[in-house]
Amino acid sequence: MTFLPGQIVRSKAGRDCRSIYVVLDVLPRRVMVADGRRRTVDKPKAKNPLHLQLLQSFQHAGGNLTDEGIREAIKDYQQKLSDTREPREGTS
């Protein structure tokens, strides 16, 4: 799978399994990701592309991603995800 900067991804392996990140850069065998909190734009995490799952793309203003913009994009994605989930039967 090919990743592009600005895509929202989920880690499938490692200590950060199930963490959500935004792709910052794509190198030959690594994808640089950040979440705007633990992993910032200045100190991104290098992940094996096989260990990432594409969730969605988001459009960011301008050409550079900021920690605040990344946090907001992840928050918006999680909010949209929780809004689309239907309540289970038997729960109120």
N, CA, C and O atoms as a DFTB+ gen file, in Angstrom:
368 C
 N C O
     1  1       0.836      -1.174       0.000
     2  2       0.000       0.000       0.000
     3  2       0.883       1.239       0.000
     4  3       1.919       1.272       0.664
     5  1       0.478       2.236      -0.731
     6  2       1.217       3.481      -0.808
     7  2       0.584       4.513       0.114
     8  3      -0.626       4.738       0.069
     9  1       1.390       5.125       0.932
    10  2       0.915       6.156       1.842
    11  2       1.337       7.522       1.331
    12  3       2.349       7.659       0.644
    13  1       0.545       8.530       1.675
    14  2       0.827       9.904       1.290
    15  2       0.759      10.796       2.522
    16  3      -0.009      10.515       3.443
    17  1       1.547      11.867       2.556
    18  2       1.460      12.793       3.688
    19  2       0.032      13.321       3.840
    20  3      -0.636      13.660       2.863
    21  1      -0.410      13.377       5.096
    22  2      -1.757      13.863       5.383
    23  2      -2.773      12.771       5.617
    24  3      -3.893      13.059       6.041
    25  1      -2.415      11.515       5.352
    26  2      -3.352      10.422       5.581
    27  2      -3.386      10.050       7.058
    28  3      -2.373      10.124       7.753
    29  1      -4.562       9.651       7.523
    30  2      -4.718       9.184       8.892
    31  2      -4.587       7.668       8.880
    32  3      -5.247       6.980       8.102
    33  1      -3.720       7.156       9.760
    34  2      -3.430       5.721       9.794
    35  2      -3.517       5.208      11.229
    36  3      -3.460       5.979      12.187
    37  1      -3.655       3.887      11.354
    38  2      -3.660       3.220      12.656
    39  2      -2.509       2.222      12.678
    40  3      -2.267       1.507      11.705
    41  1      -1.810       2.189      13.799
    42  2      -0.727       1.232      13.978
    43  2      -1.320      -0.146      14.226
    44  3      -2.216      -0.302      15.056
    45  1      -0.817      -1.154      13.501
    46  2      -1.298      -2.534      13.661
    47  2      -0.343      -3.395      14.468
    48  3      -0.690      -4.521      14.822
    49  1       0.856      -2.896      14.770
    50  2       1.843      -3.707      15.479
    51  2       2.755      -2.811      16.304
    52  3       2.920      -1.627      16.011
    53  1       3.341      -3.399      17.338
    54  2       4.275      -2.679      18.183
    55  2       3.631      -2.226      19.478
    56  3       2.459      -2.501      19.734
    57  1       4.408      -1.530      20.288
    58  2       3.895      -1.032      21.565
    59  2       2.775      -0.037      21.376
    60  3       1.929       0.127      22.256
    61  1       2.760       0.624      20.242
    62  2       1.747       1.631      19.963
    63  2       0.564       1.072      19.170
    64  3      -0.168       1.822      18.525
    65  1       0.385      -0.226      19.222
    66  2      -0.705      -0.881      18.488
    67  2      -2.031      -0.173      18.771
    68  3      -2.345       0.139      19.920
    69  1      -2.788       0.073      17.733
    70  2      -4.093       0.749      17.747
    71  2      -4.012       2.255      17.952
    72  3      -5.046       2.905      18.102
    73  1      -2.816       2.824      17.962
    74  2      -2.675       4.278      18.042
    75  2      -2.966       4.879      16.676
    76  3      -2.706       4.259      15.646
    77  1      -3.506       6.087      16.677
    78  2      -3.835       6.776      15.436
    79  2      -2.805       7.866      15.197
    80  3      -2.456       8.621      16.105
    81  1      -2.323       7.939      13.962
    82  2      -1.305       8.895      13.563
    83  2      -1.682       9.549      12.246
    84  3      -2.612       9.125      11.560
    85  1      -0.934      10.593      11.910
    86  2      -1.016      11.224      10.593
    87  2       0.344      11.038       9.927
    88  3       1.386      11.226      10.555
    89  1       0.320      10.666       8.649
    90  2       1.553      10.466       7.885
    91  2       2.190      11.820       7.597
    92  3       1.532      12.730       7.093
    93  1       3.480      11.947       7.923
    94  2       4.233      13.168       7.637
    95  2       5.087      13.026       6.393
    96  3       5.163      13.942       5.574
    97  1       5.735      11.869       6.250
    98  2       6.668      11.663       5.150
    99  2       6.747      10.174       4.846
   100  3       6.497       9.340       5.716
   101  1       7.091       9.854       3.627
   102  2       7.236       8.457       3.212
   103  2       8.657       8.263       2.702
   104  3       9.088       8.913       1.750
   105  1       9.369       7.363       3.352
   106  2      10.731       7.011       2.977
   107  2      10.699       5.640       2.301
   108  3       9.652       4.992       2.305
   109  1      11.808       5.175       1.721
   110  2      11.774       3.892       1.005
   111  2      11.219       2.715       1.814
   112  3      10.435       1.935       1.274
   113  1      11.596       2.559       3.083
   114  2      11.115       1.418       3.866
   115  2      10.436       1.834       5.168
   116  3      10.152       0.986       6.014
   117  1      10.182       3.096       5.334
   118  2       9.577       3.607       6.561
   119  2       8.569       4.707       6.227
   120  3       8.679       5.397       5.214
   121  1       7.597       4.844       7.105
   122  2       6.630       5.935       7.020
   123  2       6.778       6.731       8.307
   124  3       6.694       6.169       9.400
   125  1       6.997       8.027       8.187
   126  2       7.147       8.891       9.351
   127  2       5.766       9.394       9.761
   128  3       5.052      10.005       8.966
   129  1       5.398       9.122      11.029
   130  2       4.065       9.468      11.512
   131  2       4.160      10.268      12.809
   132  3       5.153      10.196      13.532
   133  1       3.090      11.040      13.086
   134  2       3.021      11.816      14.317
   135  2       1.570      11.875      14.774
   136  3       0.641      11.763      13.974
   137  1       1.399      12.056      16.088
   138  2       0.054      12.221      16.629
   139  2      -0.149      13.606      17.232
   140  3      -1.244      13.917      17.700
   141  1       0.884      14.440      17.228
   142  2       0.783      15.793      17.735
   143  2       0.922      15.898      19.241
   144  3       0.936      17.005      19.780
   145  1       1.026      14.767      19.936
   146  2       1.175      14.770      21.396
   147  2       2.493      14.081      21.774
   148  3       3.507      14.748      21.984
   149  1       2.476      12.767      21.857
   150  2       3.708      12.026      22.184
   151  2       4.697      12.107      21.039
   152  3       5.893      12.308      21.249
   153  1       4.198      11.952      19.848
   154  2       5.036      12.022      18.648
   155  2       4.680      13.305      17.908
   156  3       3.611      13.428      17.309
   157  1       5.608      14.257      17.968
   158  2       5.362      15.566      17.372
   159  2       5.951      15.632      15.971
   160  3       6.622      14.706      15.515
   161  1       5.688      16.735      15.307
   162  2       6.237      16.961      13.971
   163  2       7.763      17.006      14.032
   164  3       8.437      16.563      13.103
   165  1       8.303      17.540      15.121
   166  2       9.763      17.624      15.275
   167  2      10.398      16.284      15.611
   168  3      11.590      16.087      15.370
   169  1       9.617      15.356      16.166
   170  2      10.152      14.054      16.570
   171  2       9.174      12.946      16.157
   172  3       8.570      12.304      17.016
   173  1       9.016      12.717      14.845
   174  2       8.051      11.703      14.389
   175  2       8.547      10.281      14.632
   176  3       9.726      10.047      14.895
   177  1       7.626       9.356      14.537
   178  2       7.944       7.933      14.709
   179  2       8.095       7.300      13.333
   180  3       7.283       7.549      12.442
   181  1       9.114       6.496      13.158
   182  2       9.315       5.755      11.912
   183  2       8.618       4.409      12.051
   184  3       8.925       3.639      12.961
   185  1       7.682       4.123      11.152
   186  2       6.932       2.869      11.200
   187  2       7.129       2.101       9.897
   188  3       7.269       2.687       8.823
   189  1       7.137       0.781      10.020
   190  2       7.142      -0.097       8.865
   191  2       5.774       0.047       8.193
   192  3       4.757      -0.064       8.878
   193  1       5.710       0.288       6.889
   194  2       4.413       0.456       6.232
   195  2       3.499      -0.768       6.361
   196  3       2.277      -0.634       6.293
   197  1       4.075      -1.948       6.545
   198  2       3.248      -3.146       6.719
   199  2       2.508      -3.131       8.053
   200  3       1.534      -3.862       8.235
   201  1       2.966      -2.304       8.978
   202  2       2.369      -2.228      10.303
   203  2       1.366      -1.091      10.434
   204  3       0.953      -0.749      11.542
   205  1       0.969      -0.499       9.298
   206  2       0.016       0.607       9.314
   207  2      -1.226       0.259       8.503
   208  3      -1.149      -0.410       7.472
   209  1      -2.366       0.724       8.987
   210  2      -3.637       0.550       8.291
   211  2      -4.158       1.940       7.930
   212  3      -4.266       2.805       8.799
   213  1      -4.480       2.158       6.657
   214  2      -5.016       3.437       6.207
   215  2      -6.447       3.584       6.699
   216  3      -7.274       2.696       6.491
   217  1      -6.741       4.705       7.351
   218  2      -8.094       4.974       7.826
   219  2      -8.792       5.975       6.923
   220  3      -9.901       5.715       6.456
   221  1      -8.166       7.109       6.669
   222  2      -8.735       8.093       5.751
   223  2      -7.704       9.162       5.444
   224  3      -6.674       9.264       6.110
   225  1      -7.995       9.952       4.433
   226  2      -7.151      11.086       4.102
   227  2      -7.807      12.336       4.657
   228  3      -9.032      12.406       4.760
   229  1      -7.012      13.307       5.009
   230  2      -7.585      14.579       5.405
   231  2      -6.823      15.675       4.696
   232  3      -5.630      15.547       4.422
   233  1      -7.519      16.741       4.407
   234  2      -6.908      17.859       3.697
   235  2      -6.437      18.876       4.724
   236  3      -7.213      19.315       5.572
   237  1      -5.179      19.244       4.649
   238  2      -4.649      20.243       5.569
   239  2      -4.358      21.516       4.797
   240  3      -3.981      21.481       3.626
   241  1      -4.538      22.629       5.469
   242  2      -4.295      23.919       4.834
   243  2      -2.797      24.141       4.696
   244  3      -2.031      23.862       5.618
   245  1      -2.394      24.631       3.572
   246  2      -0.971      24.898       3.366
   247  2      -0.205      23.627       3.082
   248  3      -0.791      22.562       2.887
   249  1       1.122      23.749       3.060
   250  2       1.938      22.605       2.732
   251  2       2.563      21.915       3.923
   252  3       3.137      20.836       3.776
   253  1       2.466      22.518       5.119
   254  2       3.124      21.898       6.262
   255  2       2.110      21.561       7.353
   256  3       1.172      22.313       7.617
   257  1       2.328      20.425       7.963
   258  2       1.470      19.955       9.046
   259  2       2.009      20.480      10.374
   260  3       3.221      20.543      10.577
   261  1       1.103      20.855      11.273
   262  2       1.498      21.302      12.605
   263  2       0.962      20.316      13.630
   264  3       0.042      19.552      13.339
   265  1       1.534      20.333      14.827
   266  2       1.051      19.455      15.891
   267  2      -0.411      19.743      16.208
   268  3      -1.199      18.820      16.415
   269  1      -0.769      21.016      16.245
   270  2      -2.158      21.392      16.531
   271  2      -3.097      20.891      15.436
   272  3      -4.179      20.383      15.731
   273  1      -2.692      21.032      14.189
   274  2      -3.512      20.545      13.084
   275  2      -3.670      19.033      13.091
   276  3      -4.737      18.511      12.766
   277  1      -2.606      18.333      13.464
   278  2      -2.650      16.869      13.550
   279  2      -3.587      16.441      14.666
   280  3      -4.413      15.547      14.478
   281  1      -3.463      17.079      15.840
   282  2      -4.358      16.742      16.959
   283  2      -5.810      16.979      16.586
   284  3      -6.676      16.168      16.914
   285  1      -6.083      18.079      15.905
   286  2      -7.450      18.401      15.503
   287  2      -7.981      17.402      14.482
   288  3      -9.139      16.992      14.564
   289  1      -7.146      17.005      13.519
   290  2      -7.568      16.041      12.507
   291  2      -7.887      14.688      13.131
   292  3      -8.877      14.055      12.765
   293  1      -7.058      14.241      14.070
   294  2      -7.290      12.962      14.749
   295  2      -8.561      13.052      15.596
   296  3      -9.369      12.123      15.609
   297  1      -8.734      14.167      16.297
   298  2      -9.929      14.359      17.118
   299  2     -11.189      14.355      16.252
   300  3     -12.186      13.727      16.610
   301  1     -11.149      15.052      15.115
   302  2     -12.296      15.079      14.199
   303  2     -12.600      13.686      13.663
   304  3     -13.764      13.296      13.564
   305  1     -11.559      12.938      13.317
   306  2     -11.761      11.575      12.821
   307  2     -12.419      10.709      13.892
   308  3     -13.372       9.986      13.602
   309  1     -11.922      10.775      15.121
   310  2     -12.482       9.968      16.197
   311  2     -13.922      10.377      16.502
   312  3     -14.760       9.527      16.801
   313  1     -14.208      11.678      16.426
   314  2     -15.571      12.153      16.661
   315  2     -16.509      11.650      15.575
   316  3     -17.618      11.204      15.868
   317  1     -16.072      11.718      14.326
   318  2     -16.901      11.238      13.222
   319  2     -17.128       9.731      13.346
   320  3     -18.217       9.236      13.057
   321  1     -16.111       9.018      13.770
   322  2     -16.221       7.571      13.952
   323  2     -17.231       7.239      15.039
   324  3     -18.049       6.335      14.868
   325  1     -17.185       7.957      16.152
   326  2     -18.117       7.674      17.252
   327  2     -19.542       8.096      16.885
   328  3     -20.501       7.491      17.364
   329  1     -19.693       9.123      16.045
   330  2     -21.031       9.554      15.614
   331  2     -21.684       8.549      14.680
   332  3     -22.909       8.424      14.670
   333  1     -20.889       7.832      13.897
   334  2     -21.447       6.895      12.926
   335  2     -21.755       5.535      13.525
   336  3     -22.490       4.745      12.932
   337  1     -21.202       5.259      14.685
   338  2     -21.475       3.973      15.333
   339  2     -22.893       3.965      15.875
   340  3     -23.334       4.923      16.510
   341  1     -23.586       2.895      15.621
   342  2     -24.934       2.766      16.123
   343  2     -24.897       2.099      17.487
   344  3     -24.048       1.240      17.729
   345  1     -25.810       2.481      18.392
   346  2     -25.842       1.826      19.699
   347  2     -26.213       0.362      19.565
   348  3     -26.987      -0.014      18.685
   349  1     -25.661      -0.462      20.439
   350  2     -25.962      -1.891      20.412
   351  2     -27.369      -2.123      20.928
   352  3     -27.910      -1.321      21.689
   353  1     -27.952      -3.235      20.499
   354  2     -29.280      -3.599      20.987
   355  2     -29.196      -3.911      22.468
   356  3     -28.231      -4.516      22.933
   357  1     -30.214      -3.495      23.203
   358  2     -30.259      -3.784      24.620
   359  2     -29.569      -2.756      25.481
   360  3     -29.602      -2.858      26.707
   361  1     -28.926      -1.738      24.854
   362  2     -28.311      -0.684      25.634
   363  2     -29.084       0.596      25.407
   364  3     -29.724       0.765      24.369
   365  1     -29.029       1.488      26.360
   366  2     -29.759       2.734      26.193
   367  2     -28.838       3.908      26.054
   368  3     -29.298       5.040      25.905
